[in-house]
Amino acid sequence: MTDNYRYYDYSSWNSGTLVSWLKPYYLWSDEYILDLPVGPEFAWGNYYRSIYAANVVLEGIDNAEGDETFKQSIKGEALLVRAYCHFMLVNLFAVHFNEATADEDLGIPYVVETEKEGIVHYQRDNMAFVYDRIEEDALQGIQLLGNYISEFPSYHFTKEAAYAFLSRFYLYKGDWEKCIQYSNLALQIKSTVRNLVEDYNTYFEVNDFEGFRNDYFSSGKENILLMNKTLEWISYPATGFYANEFRTEFLSGDVRGGLFLFNDNANINWHSVKFIGQFKDGQQYSNVALFTVEEVLLNRAEALVRKQAPDITGALNDLNAILEFRYEVFNPLTFSMFSGSETQVLERIIDERRYELCYEGFRWFDLKRFNEPIEHDNAGVTVFLAGDDLRYVIQIPDKELSINELMDANPR
């Protein structure tokens, strides 16, 4: 859906099945194949299933047996899961948060209890209510998290992951001071930036691409604050949607621009090698980071520029902390390089978000936040999504609209 992809109609190479699945999203269409394991319909159901599971825990944990500290930590994580899933839903299926209109803008239903009847109809809460409840759940969840350490901590909400979540939450809300506050708290616990130059030299110099894939989102990486295993088709070599143009956007010397592979000599189409791409039951799964040190630094950098009294030096320090490990030879950024323009610094931060977090699910939200237009090539025909296009708000799935008589559709 973003400007990181272009469609190429190679019928002899592309998977016809995946093209039929994914092309409607590429064209920002509300008409797509139903009952797929990807797409808006699946996202809607999957996040609400996770919310249901969190509510089951929250309704039963206080009466459960066991160590009280452990129970409270589990309760805290359930609240954070509930908050995170609603946050993802509201940013996919509602407008971007605008404080001036939040009391009127349609959000999504904020569900805080399990269904006690067979069919429950939900009404959409407004954006202000949804954001207030996300904030309330997340803050309470952080307070309850104890010192319990899971055997697999990278897959659980820890304090640093929760602070990173609030860093993103307040960035999207436009509360720059709180974004900085919670970014600071996360970085006080973990601040290691991944040394991508070292990784690139370790794996790419010897063409060990499989080793790089297996390592990129591995649980032992110090920069990863929270991760998950998810279904993805990004790494599949024949989807029809490739990074051929996007990979040329990277600046000279940036090793991130080299982290793509082409399929074969007959079909030189490039795709990201961040993902493992393990097949199971006919689908393809990979680990992916939900929060990283690098995202927190980028959140803070943006907030430092956009706050009432901008701190450009601090913002550039955050960028440099990342870029030092993205170039073989790196000259630190200074304000003079941007002709003293705060606007140009902000533009560079958004560009760095695009490069650093590419194919991890961030670009769509960033384009939406800044009302940026997108241009796509559809077999030689150019199609556009204007910055104020209503399709930036994904339509509520047809199944939900047909069953739930209280659910309002998004305007079209």
C-alpha positions as a Markdown table, in Angstrom:
| # | Residue | x | y | z |
|---|---|---|---|---|
| 1 | Met | 0.0 | 0.0 | 0.0 |
| 2 | Thr | 3.0 | 2.3 | 0.5 |
| 3 | Asp | 5.5 | 4.0 | -1.8 |
| 4 | Asn | 8.1 | 1.2 | -1.0 |
| 5 | Tyr | 6.5 | -1.1 | -3.5 |
| 6 | Arg | 5.9 | -1.3 | -7.2 |
| 7 | Tyr | 3.9 | -3.9 | -9.1 |
| 8 | Tyr | 5.4 | -5.7 | -12.0 |
| 9 | Asp | 3.2 | -7.8 | -14.2 |
| 10 | Tyr | 5.4 | -10.8 | -14.9 |
| 11 | Ser | 2.9 | -13.5 | -15.5 |
| 12 | Ser | 5.5 | -16.2 | -16.1 |
| 13 | Trp | 7.2 | -15.5 | -12.8 |
| 14 | Asn | 4.7 | -14.1 | -10.3 |
| 15 | Ser | 2.5 | -16.2 | -8.2 |
| 16 | Gly | -1.0 | -15.6 | -9.6 |
| 17 | Thr | -2.6 | -16.5 | -6.3 |
| 18 | Leu | -0.6 | -14.0 | -4.4 |
| 19 | Val | -1.1 | -11.3 | -7.0 |
| 20 | Ser | -4.9 | -11.9 | -6.7 |
| 21 | Trp | -4.6 | -11.6 | -2.9 |
| 22 | Leu | -2.4 | -8.6 | -2.6 |
| 23 | Lys | -3.1 | -6.4 | -5.7 |
| 24 | Pro | -6.4 | -5.0 | -4.2 |
| 25 | Tyr | -4.4 | -3.6 | -1.3 |
| 26 | Tyr | -1.8 | -2.2 | -3.6 |
| 27 | Leu | -4.7 | -0.3 | -5.4 |
| 28 | Trp | -6.2 | 0.7 | -2.0 |
| 29 | Ser | -9.5 | -1.1 | -2.9 |
| 30 | Asp | -12.2 | -2.0 | -0.5 |
| 31 | Glu | -12.9 | -5.0 | -2.7 |
| 32 | Tyr | -10.6 | -7.9 | -1.9 |
| 33 | Ile | -10.8 | -11.7 | -1.5 |
| 34 | Leu | -12.4 | -12.6 | 1.8 |
| 35 | Asp | -11.3 | -15.2 | 4.3 |
| 36 | Leu | -7.6 | -14.8 | 3.6 |
| 37 | Pro | -4.9 | -15.0 | 6.2 |
| 38 | Val | -3.7 | -11.5 | 5.3 |
| 39 | Gly | -5.4 | -8.2 | 4.8 |
| 40 | Pro | -7.9 | -5.9 | 6.6 |
| 41 | Glu | -10.4 | -8.6 | 7.4 |
| 42 | Phe | -7.8 | -10.8 | 9.0 |
| 43 | Ala | -6.2 | -7.9 | 10.9 |
| 44 | Trp | -9.6 | -6.8 | 12.3 |
| 45 | Gly | -10.4 | -10.4 | 13.5 |
| 46 | Asn | -6.9 | -11.2 | 14.7 |
| 47 | Tyr | -6.5 | -8.1 | 16.9 |
| 48 | Tyr | -9.9 | -8.5 | 18.4 |
| 49 | Arg | -9.2 | -12.2 | 19.2 |
| 50 | Ser | -6.1 | -11.1 | 21.0 |
| 51 | Ile | -8.1 | -8.5 | 22.9 |
| 52 | Tyr | -10.6 | -11.2 | 23.8 |
| 53 | Ala | -7.8 | -13.4 | 25.2 |
| 54 | Ala | -6.4 | -10.4 | 27.2 |
| 55 | Asn | -9.9 | -9.8 | 28.6 |
| 56 | Val | -10.2 | -13.5 | 29.6 |
| 57 | Val | -6.9 | -13.1 | 31.6 |
| 58 | Leu | -8.1 | -9.8 | 33.2 |
| 59 | Glu | -11.4 | -11.2 | 34.3 |
| 60 | Gly | -9.8 | -14.3 | 35.9 |
| 61 | Ile | -6.4 | -13.4 | 37.1 |
| 62 | Asp | -7.3 | -11.9 | 40.5 |
| 63 | Asn | -9.1 | -15.1 | 41.6 |
| 64 | Ala | -6.3 | -17.4 | 40.2 |
| 65 | Glu | -4.0 | -19.2 | 42.6 |
| 66 | Gly | -0.3 | -18.5 | 42.6 |
| 67 | Asp | 2.3 | -15.9 | 43.5 |
| 68 | Glu | 0.7 | -12.5 | 43.8 |
| 69 | Thr | 3.7 | -10.6 | 42.2 |
| 70 | Phe | 3.6 | -13.0 | 39.2 |
| 71 | Lys | -0.2 | -12.6 | 38.9 |
| 72 | Gln | 0.1 | -8.8 | 38.9 |
| 73 | Ser | 2.8 | -8.9 | 36.2 |
| 74 | Ile | 0.6 | -11.1 | 34.0 |
| 75 | Lys | -2.3 | -8.7 | 34.6 |
| 76 | Gly | -0.1 | -5.8 | 33.5 |
| 77 | Glu | 1.0 | -7.5 | 30.3 |
| 78 | Ala | -2.7 | -8.3 | 29.5 |
| 79 | Leu | -3.5 | -4.6 | 29.9 |
| 80 | Leu | -0.6 | -3.7 | 27.6 |
| 81 | Val | -1.7 | -6.3 | 25.0 |
| 82 | Arg | -5.2 | -4.9 | 25.1 |
| 83 | Ala | -3.9 | -1.4 | 24.7 |
| 84 | Tyr | -1.5 | -2.3 | 21.8 |
| 85 | Cys | -4.2 | -4.2 | 19.8 |
| 86 | His | -6.7 | -1.3 | 20.1 |
| 87 | Phe | -3.9 | 1.1 | 19.1 |
| 88 | Met | -3.2 | -0.9 | 15.9 |
| 89 | Leu | -6.9 | -1.2 | 15.1 |
| 90 | Val | -7.7 | 2.5 | 15.5 |
| 91 | Asn | -4.7 | 3.5 | 13.4 |
| 92 | Leu | -5.7 | 1.1 | 10.6 |
| 93 | Phe | -9.5 | 1.6 | 10.6 |
| 94 | Ala | -9.9 | 5.2 | 11.7 |
| 95 | Val | -8.5 | 8.7 | 10.9 |
| 96 | His | -5.2 | 9.8 | 12.4 |
| 97 | Phe | -5.6 | 11.3 | 15.8 |
| 98 | Asn | -6.5 | 15.0 | 15.7 |
| 99 | Glu | -7.0 | 16.6 | 19.1 |
| 100 | Ala | -9.3 | 19.3 | 17.6 |
| 101 | Thr | -11.8 | 16.8 | 16.2 |
| 102 | Ala | -11.1 | 13.7 | 18.4 |
| 103 | Asp | -14.4 | 14.0 | 20.2 |
| 104 | Glu | -16.3 | 13.7 | 16.9 |
| 105 | Asp | -14.1 | 11.4 | 14.8 |
| 106 | Leu | -15.1 | 7.8 | 14.6 |
| 107 | Gly | -12.7 | 5.4 | 16.3 |
| 108 | Ile | -13.2 | 1.7 | 16.9 |
| 109 | Pro | -15.0 | -0.2 | 19.6 |
| 110 | Tyr | -12.9 | -0.4 | 22.8 |
| 111 | Val | -13.7 | -3.8 | 24.2 |
| 112 | Val | -13.0 | -4.3 | 27.9 |
| 113 | Glu | -14.9 | -7.5 | 28.7 |
| 114 | Thr | -15.6 | -10.9 | 27.2 |
| 115 | Glu | -18.9 | -11.6 | 25.5 |
| 116 | Lys | -21.5 | -13.1 | 27.8 |
| 117 | Glu | -24.0 | -13.7 | 24.9 |
| 118 | Gly | -23.8 | -15.4 | 21.6 |
| 119 | Ile | -24.0 | -12.2 | 19.5 |
| 120 | Val | -22.9 | -8.8 | 20.8 |
| 121 | His | -23.2 | -5.7 | 18.7 |
| 122 | Tyr | -20.6 | -3.0 | 19.2 |
| 123 | Gln | -20.7 | 0.7 | 18.5 |
| 124 | Arg | -17.7 | 2.7 | 17.5 |
| 125 | Asp | -16.3 | 4.9 | 20.2 |
| 126 | Asn | -14.9 | 8.3 | 19.3 |
| 127 | Met | -11.1 | 8.8 | 18.9 |
| 128 | Ala | -10.7 | 10.8 | 22.1 |
| 129 | Phe | -12.3 | 7.9 | 24.1 |
| 130 | Val | -10.2 | 5.2 | 22.4 |
| 131 | Tyr | -6.9 | 7.1 | 22.9 |
| 132 | Asp | -7.8 | 7.8 | 26.5 |
| 133 | Arg | -8.5 | 4.1 | 27.2 |
| 134 | Ile | -5.3 | 3.0 | 25.4 |
| 135 | Glu | -3.4 | 5.4 | 27.6 |
| 136 | Glu | -5.2 | 4.3 | 30.8 |
| 137 | Asp | -4.6 | 0.6 | 30.1 |
| 138 | Ala | -0.9 | 1.1 | 29.1 |
| 139 | Leu | -0.1 | 3.2 | 32.1 |
| 140 | Gln | -1.8 | 0.8 | 34.5 |
| 141 | Gly | -0.1 | -2.1 | 32.8 |
| 142 | Ile | 3.4 | -0.6 | 33.3 |
| 143 | Gln | 2.7 | -0.1 | 37.0 |
| 144 | Leu | 1.7 | -3.7 | 37.4 |
| 145 | Leu | 4.7 | -5.2 | 35.5 |
| 146 | Gly | 7.0 | -6.8 | 38.0 |
| 147 | Asn | 10.5 | -8.2 | 37.9 |
| 148 | Tyr | 9.3 | -11.5 | 36.4 |
| 149 | Ile | 11.5 | -12.5 | 33.5 |
| 150 | Ser | 10.0 | -15.0 | 31.0 |
| 151 | Glu | 12.2 | -17.7 | 29.4 |
| 152 | Phe | 11.5 | -15.8 | 26.2 |
| 153 | Pro | 11.5 | -12.1 | 27.3 |
| 154 | Ser | 11.7 | -10.7 | 23.7 |
| 155 | Tyr | 8.2 | -12.0 | 23.1 |
| 156 | His | 6.7 | -10.4 | 26.2 |
| 157 | Phe | 5.9 | -6.8 | 27.3 |
| 158 | Thr | 8.8 | -5.7 | 29.5 |
| 159 | Lys | 9.2 | -2.3 | 31.0 |
| 160 | Glu | 11.3 | -1.1 | 28.1 |
| 161 | Ala | 8.9 | -2.5 | 25.6 |
| 162 | Ala | 6.0 | -0.8 | 27.3 |
| 163 | Tyr | 7.9 | 2.5 | 27.4 |
| 164 | Ala | 8.6 | 2.1 | 23.7 |
| 165 | Phe | 4.9 | 1.6 | 23.1 |
| 166 | Leu | 4.1 | 4.8 | 24.9 |
| 167 | Ser | 6.8 | 6.6 | 22.9 |
| 168 | Arg | 5.0 | 5.7 | 19.7 |
| 169 | Phe | 1.6 | 6.3 | 21.2 |
| 170 | Tyr | 2.4 | 9.9 | 22.2 |
| 171 | Leu | 4.2 | 10.5 | 18.9 |
| 172 | Tyr | 1.0 | 9.6 | 17.0 |
| 173 | Lys | -1.1 | 11.6 | 19.5 |
| 174 | Gly | 1.2 | 14.7 | 18.9 |
| 175 | Asp | 2.2 | 15.0 | 22.6 |
| 176 | Trp | 5.9 | 15.7 | 22.0 |
| 177 | Glu | 6.9 | 16.1 | 25.6 |
| 178 | Lys | 5.5 | 12.8 | 26.7 |
| 179 | Cys | 6.9 | 11.1 | 23.6 |
| 180 | Ile | 10.3 | 12.3 | 24.7 |
| 181 | Gln | 9.7 | 11.4 | 28.4 |
| 182 | Tyr | 8.8 | 7.7 | 27.6 |
| 183 | Ser | 11.5 | 7.5 | 24.9 |
| 184 | Asn | 14.0 | 8.5 | 27.6 |
| 185 | Leu | 12.6 | 5.9 | 30.0 |
| 186 | Ala | 13.0 | 3.1 | 27.4 |
| 187 | Leu | 16.5 | 4.2 | 26.4 |
| 188 | Gln | 17.6 | 4.3 | 30.0 |
| 189 | Ile | 17.0 | 0.5 | 30.1 |
| 190 | Lys | 18.1 | -0.4 | 26.6 |
| 191 | Ser | 19.9 | 1.8 | 24.2 |
| 192 | Thr | 22.1 | -0.5 | 22.0 |
| 193 | Val | 21.8 | 0.3 | 18.3 |
| 194 | Arg | 22.3 | -2.6 | 16.0 |
| 195 | Asn | 25.7 | -2.5 | 14.2 |
| 196 | Leu | 24.4 | -3.1 | 10.7 |
| 197 | Val | 27.7 | -2.4 | 9.1 |
| 198 | Glu | 29.3 | -5.3 | 11.1 |
| 199 | Asp | 26.4 | -7.6 | 10.3 |
| 200 | Tyr | 26.5 | -6.7 | 6.6 |
| 201 | Asn | 30.2 | -7.5 | 6.4 |
| 202 | Thr | 29.7 | -10.7 | 8.4 |
| 203 | Tyr | 27.0 | -12.1 | 6.2 |
| 204 | Phe | 26.7 | -10.3 | 2.8 |
| 205 | Glu | 30.5 | -10.3 | 2.1 |
| 206 | Val | 30.4 | -14.1 | 2.0 |
| 207 | Asn | 26.9 | -14.3 | 0.5 |
| 208 | Asp | 25.4 | -15.9 | 3.6 |
| 209 | Phe | 22.0 | -14.5 | 3.0 |
| 210 | Glu | 20.2 | -17.2 | 5.0 |
| 211 | Gly | 22.4 | -16.5 | 8.0 |
| 212 | Phe | 21.5 | -12.8 | 7.8 |
| 213 | Arg | 17.8 | -13.6 | 7.5 |
| 214 | Asn | 18.0 | -15.9 | 10.6 |
| 215 | Asp | 19.9 | -13.3 | 12.5 |
| 216 | Tyr | 18.0 | -10.0 | 11.7 |
| 217 | Phe | 15.0 | -10.5 | 13.9 |
| 218 | Ser | 16.6 | -13.0 | 16.4 |
| 219 | Ser | 15.6 | -12.8 | 20.0 |
| 220 | Gly | 19.2 | -12.3 | 21.1 |
| 221 | Lys | 19.5 | -8.9 | 19.5 |
| 222 | Glu | 20.0 | -6.1 | 22.0 |
| 223 | Asn | 18.1 | -3.5 | 19.9 |
| 224 | Ile | 14.9 | -5.5 | 19.9 |
| 225 | Leu | 12.5 | -4.6 | 22.7 |
| 226 | Leu | 9.5 | -6.7 | 21.6 |
| 227 | Met | 9.0 | -9.2 | 18.8 |
| 228 | Asn | 6.4 | -11.5 | 17.4 |
| 229 | Lys | 6.1 | -14.3 | 14.9 |
| 230 | Thr | 3.7 | -13.4 | 12.2 |
| 231 | Leu | 2.5 | -14.4 | 8.8 |
| 232 | Glu | 4.1 | -12.5 | 6.0 |
| 233 | Trp | 4.6 | -12.7 | 2.2 |
| 234 | Ile | 7.2 | -9.9 | 2.0 |
| 235 | Ser | 10.1 | -12.2 | 1.6 |
| 236 | Tyr | 8.4 | -14.5 | -1.0 |
| 237 | Pro | 10.3 | -13.9 | -4.3 |
| 238 | Ala | 7.4 | -14.0 | -6.7 |
| 239 | Thr | 4.6 | -11.8 | -5.3 |
| 240 | Gly | 4.6 | -9.3 | -8.1 |
| 241 | Phe | 5.4 | -6.5 | -5.7 |
| 242 | Tyr | 9.1 | -5.5 | -5.5 |
| 243 | Ala | 11.5 | -2.9 | -4.1 |
| 244 | Asn | 13.2 | -2.2 | -7.4 |
| 245 | Glu | 12.7 | 1.6 | -7.2 |
| 246 | Phe | 12.8 | 1.9 | -3.4 |
| 247 | Arg | 16.2 | 0.4 | -3.0 |
| 248 | Thr | 17.7 | 3.2 | -5.2 |
| 249 | Glu | 16.4 | 5.8 | -2.7 |
| 250 | Phe | 19.2 | 5.0 | -0.2 |
| 251 | Leu | 22.1 | 7.4 | 0.0 |
| 252 | Ser | 25.5 | 6.4 | -1.2 |
| 253 | Gly | 27.4 | 4.4 | 1.4 |
| 254 | Asp | 24.3 | 3.4 | 3.3 |
| 255 | Val | 24.5 | -0.4 | 3.9 |
| 256 | Arg | 20.7 | -0.6 | 4.3 |
| 257 | Gly | 20.4 | 0.0 | 0.6 |
| 258 | Gly | 22.3 | -3.3 | 0.0 |
| 259 | Leu | 20.0 | -5.4 | 2.2 |
| 260 | Phe | 17.9 | -6.6 | -0.7 |
| 261 | Leu | 18.2 | -9.7 | -3.0 |
| 262 | Phe | 17.1 | -10.2 | -6.5 |
| 263 | Asn | 15.2 | -13.3 | -7.5 |
| 264 | Asp | 17.2 | -14.7 | -10.5 |
| 265 | Asn | 18.9 | -13.5 | -13.6 |
| 266 | Ala | 15.8 | -13.7 | -15.7 |
| 267 | Asn | 13.6 | -11.8 | -13.1 |
| 268 | Ile | 15.8 | -9.2 | -11.4 |
| 269 | Asn | 13.3 | -8.0 | -8.9 |
| 270 | Trp | 14.4 | -7.1 | -5.5 |
| 271 | His | 13.0 | -7.9 | -2.1 |
| 272 | Ser | 14.0 | -7.4 | 1.5 |
| 273 | Val | 16.0 | -10.1 | 3.3 |
| 274 | Lys | 14.9 | -9.1 | 6.8 |
| 275 | Phe | 12.6 | -12.0 | 7.1 |
| 276 | Ile | 13.1 | -15.8 | 7.5 |
| 277 | Gly | 10.1 | -16.9 | 5.5 |
| 278 | Gln | 9.4 | -20.3 | 7.1 |
| 279 | Phe | 6.6 | -22.3 | 5.5 |
| 280 | Lys | 4.0 | -23.9 | 7.7 |
| 281 | Asp | 0.6 | -25.2 | 6.6 |
| 282 | Gly | 1.0 | -23.5 | 3.2 |
| 283 | Gln | 1.7 | -20.1 | 4.7 |
| 284 | Gln | 4.9 | -18.2 | 5.3 |
| 285 | Tyr | 5.9 | -16.9 | 8.7 |
| 286 | Ser | 8.7 | -14.8 | 10.1 |
| 287 | Asn | 9.9 | -13.1 | 13.3 |
| 288 | Val | 9.4 | -9.4 | 13.2 |
| 289 | Ala | 10.3 | -6.7 | 15.7 |
| 290 | Leu | 7.3 | -4.7 | 17.1 |
| 291 | Phe | 9.5 | -2.2 | 19.0 |
| 292 | Thr | 13.3 | -1.5 | 18.6 |
| 293 | Val | 15.8 | 0.9 | 20.1 |
| 294 | Glu | 16.1 | 2.5 | 16.6 |
| 295 | Glu | 12.4 | 3.3 | 16.4 |
| 296 | Val | 12.5 | 4.9 | 19.9 |
| 297 | Leu | 15.4 | 7.1 | 18.8 |
| 298 | Leu | 13.6 | 8.1 | 15.7 |
| 299 | Asn | 10.4 | 8.9 | 17.7 |
| 300 | Arg | 12.4 | 11.1 | 20.1 |
| 301 | Ala | 14.2 | 12.8 | 17.3 |
| 302 | Glu | 10.9 | 13.8 | 15.6 |
| 303 | Ala | 9.4 | 14.9 | 18.9 |
| 304 | Leu | 12.5 | 17.0 | 19.7 |
| 305 | Val | 12.1 | 18.9 | 16.4 |
| 306 | Arg | 8.3 | 19.3 | 16.6 |
| 307 | Lys | 8.0 | 20.4 | 20.3 |
| 308 | Gln | 7.4 | 24.0 | 21.2 |
| 309 | Ala | 11.1 | 24.8 | 21.8 |
| 310 | Pro | 12.8 | 22.5 | 19.3 |
| 311 | Asp | 16.1 | 20.8 | 20.3 |
| 312 | Ile | 17.7 | 20.3 | 16.9 |
| 313 | Thr | 21.1 | 19.2 | 18.4 |
| 314 | Gly | 19.4 | 16.5 | 20.4 |
| 315 | Ala | 17.4 | 15.3 | 17.4 |
| 316 | Leu | 20.6 | 15.1 | 15.3 |
| 317 | Asn | 22.4 | 13.3 | 18.1 |
| 318 | Asp | 19.6 | 10.6 | 17.9 |
| 319 | Leu | 20.0 | 10.3 | 14.2 |
| 320 | Asn | 23.7 | 10.1 | 14.4 |
| 321 | Ala | 23.5 | 7.4 | 17.1 |
| 322 | Ile | 21.8 | 5.2 | 14.4 |
| 323 | Leu | 23.6 | 6.3 | 11.3 |
| 324 | Glu | 27.0 | 5.7 | 12.8 |
| 325 | Phe | 26.3 | 2.0 | 12.4 |
| 326 | Arg | 24.7 | 2.3 | 8.9 |
| 327 | Tyr | 27.7 | 3.7 | 6.9 |
| 328 | Glu | 31.1 | 2.3 | 6.5 |
| 329 | Val | 32.4 | 5.9 | 6.5 |
| 330 | Phe | 30.1 | 8.3 | 8.4 |
| 331 | Asn | 30.3 | 12.0 | 8.9 |
| 332 | Pro | 28.0 | 13.1 | 11.7 |
| 333 | Leu | 25.1 | 15.3 | 10.7 |
| 334 | Thr | 25.1 | 18.9 | 11.8 |
| 335 | Phe | 22.5 | 21.6 | 11.6 |
| 336 | Ser | 24.6 | 23.6 | 9.1 |
| 337 | Met | 24.2 | 20.7 | 6.7 |
| 338 | Phe | 20.5 | 21.5 | 6.6 |
| 339 | Ser | 21.1 | 25.2 | 6.0 |
| 340 | Gly | 19.7 | 25.9 | 9.5 |
| 341 | Ser | 16.2 | 24.6 | 8.4 |
| 342 | Glu | 14.2 | 22.7 | 11.0 |
| 343 | Thr | 11.9 | 21.6 | 8.3 |
| 344 | Gln | 14.7 | 19.9 | 6.4 |
| 345 | Val | 15.8 | 18.2 | 9.6 |
| 346 | Leu | 12.3 | 16.8 | 10.1 |
| 347 | Glu | 12.2 | 15.7 | 6.5 |
| 348 | Arg | 15.5 | 13.8 | 7.0 |
| 349 | Ile | 14.1 | 12.1 | 10.2 |
| 350 | Ile | 11.0 | 10.9 | 8.2 |
| 351 | Asp | 13.3 | 9.7 | 5.4 |
| 352 | Glu | 15.4 | 7.8 | 8.0 |
| 353 | Arg | 12.2 | 6.2 | 9.4 |
| 354 | Arg | 11.5 | 5.0 | 5.9 |
| 355 | Tyr | 15.0 | 3.5 | 5.4 |
| 356 | Glu | 15.5 | 2.1 | 8.9 |
| 357 | Leu | 12.1 | 0.5 | 9.4 |
| 358 | Cys | 11.3 | -0.4 | 5.8 |
| 359 | Tyr | 8.9 | -3.4 | 5.3 |
| 360 | Glu | 8.2 | -3.6 | 9.1 |
| 361 | Gly | 4.7 | -1.9 | 8.9 |
| 362 | Phe | 5.6 | 1.7 | 9.7 |
| 363 | Arg | 5.6 | 3.5 | 6.4 |
| 364 | Trp | 1.8 | 3.4 | 5.9 |
| 365 | Phe | 1.2 | 5.1 | 9.2 |
| 366 | Asp | 3.9 | 7.7 | 8.6 |
| 367 | Leu | 2.5 | 8.6 | 5.2 |
| 368 | Lys | -1.0 | 8.8 | 6.8 |
| 369 | Arg | 0.3 | 11.0 | 9.6 |
| 370 | Phe | 1.8 | 13.6 | 7.2 |
| 371 | Asn | -1.0 | 13.4 | 4.6 |
| 372 | Glu | 1.5 | 12.4 | 1.9 |
| 373 | Pro | 0.3 | 11.3 | -1.6 |
| 374 | Ile | 1.3 | 7.9 | -3.0 |
| 375 | Glu | 1.8 | 7.0 | -6.7 |
| 376 | His | 1.6 | 3.4 | -7.9 |
| 377 | Asp | 2.2 | 1.9 | -11.3 |
| 378 | Asn | -0.5 | -0.6 | -12.3 |
| 379 | Ala | 0.9 | -2.3 | -15.4 |
| 380 | Gly | 1.8 | 1.0 | -17.1 |
| 381 | Val | -1.1 | 3.0 | -15.7 |
| 382 | Thr | -0.4 | 5.4 | -12.9 |
| 383 | Val | -2.8 | 5.5 | -10.0 |
| 384 | Phe | -2.8 | 7.9 | -7.1 |
| 385 | Leu | -3.8 | 8.1 | -3.4 |
| 386 | Ala | -4.0 | 11.8 | -2.5 |
| 387 | Gly | -2.9 | 12.8 | 1.0 |
| 388 | Asp | -6.4 | 13.5 | 2.1 |
| 389 | Asp | -7.9 | 10.5 | 0.3 |
| 390 | Leu | -10.6 | 8.8 | 2.4 |
| 391 | Arg | -9.0 | 5.4 | 1.6 |
| 392 | Tyr | -6.2 | 6.2 | 4.0 |
| 393 | Val | -8.8 | 5.0 | 6.5 |
| 394 | Ile | -9.2 | 1.3 | 5.8 |
| 395 | Gln | -12.8 | 0.3 | 5.5 |
| 396 | Ile | -14.4 | -1.8 | 8.3 |
| 397 | Pro | -14.6 | -5.4 | 6.9 |
| 398 | Asp | -17.9 | -6.3 | 5.1 |
| 399 | Lys | -18.5 | -9.2 | 7.4 |
| 400 | Glu | -18.5 | -6.9 | 10.5 |
| 401 | Leu | -20.7 | -4.3 | 8.8 |
| 402 | Ser | -23.2 | -6.9 | 7.7 |
| 403 | Ile | -23.5 | -8.7 | 11.1 |
| 404 | Asn | -23.1 | -5.7 | 13.5 |
| 405 | Glu | -26.1 | -3.4 | 13.1 |
| 406 | Leu | -24.5 | -0.7 | 15.3 |
| 407 | Met | -21.2 | -0.5 | 13.3 |
| 408 | Asp | -20.8 | 2.6 | 11.1 |
| 409 | Ala | -18.8 | 2.3 | 7.9 |
| 410 | Asn | -16.0 | 4.7 | 7.1 |
| 411 | Pro | -16.9 | 7.4 | 4.6 |
| 412 | Arg | -16.1 | 6.9 | 1.0 |
